[in-house]
Amino acid sequence: MDDPFAEPSNTRQAILGAAFRALCEHGYANVTIQRIGDEFDKSPSLVYHHYDGKDDLLLDLLGFLLDQFEASVADGSLAEPADDAAAAAADEVPEMPPEAFDRSARDQLDDYLTAVVDPASLDDPYAPDERFVTVMTELRAQAASDEAYRDHFDRSDRVFGEYLEQLVREAAAETDDDGSPGTADDSPGRDPDRVDAAEVAVTLQTFATGGMFRWATANGGSWVAGSRAGIDRYLEAMLPLVDASGAGE
C-alpha cells in the first residue's frame, strides 16, 4: 500500500501523514504524539498546537481517509460528513486516482474480501497491506469503549455499506445472461427468490469485519482458504438472484 500522504498539500495533511506512518510502524498502543512528531518534517510542536492528544489526531486521520474514499467513489453523495468541521475539512481532501477503481465490480468485491483475510496476497498500491489492516483492527477495537471512535465507525460502515451495495448491483448485472438487470417487483407474481442487494452487501461487510479481526488477532491462516471458498460460493449463488436495478447509476 502506497503512502496516501506522500505529497501533502498543507500542514494538516503533513501532520496526518506523520500520524499514518507512526501508527503503521508502532501500532495504536505504542504510538504517541512524540513519535508522530518524529515523523513530521517540521517542528513537532505544531502537532501539539493542532491536536489535543493522540486520539484527537487519529480520529482526524480516520475521517480524512474516509472522506477521501467517499469523495472518490461517489463524489460525496453516499453520506454526509459527521459535522460542520468535517464538512469544511472535506473541501481539502483529494480524491483517489481513478485507476484505484479501474476494474469490474466483481473484481472489486473479490479484492475487498481478500484484503481483510489475506492482505499480503494483494499486489496493489491502493489496497490495504498487512500493517494497515492490523492498525485498523486496533482502532476499531477502541469503539467498544470510546464513543468518538464508535461514531466514526458507524459512519464508515454506512459509507462502505452503500459502496458495497452498488458493487453488488453492478456485479449482478454483469452475471445476467441476457445483459439486462433484474427489476424489483412488489406484485403477487414477483420472484420469491429475488434478493436485495443491501442484504448481500451487509453479509459481505459482516464477513469482512469478522475476517479482519480474526486475521489480525490469531496465529496461522489455515482458516482463510475455507472461509474465502464459503463466501465465494455465497456470492456465486446470490448474485444471479439480486435485483440489479440502479446498477451503474
Buried (B, 14 or more C-beta within 10 A) or exposed (E): BEEBBEEBEEBBBBBBBBBBBBBBBBBBEEBEBEBBBBBBEEEBEBBBEBBEEBBEBBBBBBBBBBBBBBBBBBEBEBBEBBEEEBEEBBEEBBBBEEEBBEEEBBEBBBBBBBBBBBBEEBEBEBBBBBBBBBBBBBBBBBBEEBEBBBBBBEBBBBBBBBBBBBBBBBBBBBBBEEEEBBEEEEEEEEEEEEBBBBEBBBBBBEBBBEBBBBBBEEEEEEEBEEBBEEBEEBBEEBBBBBBBBBBEE
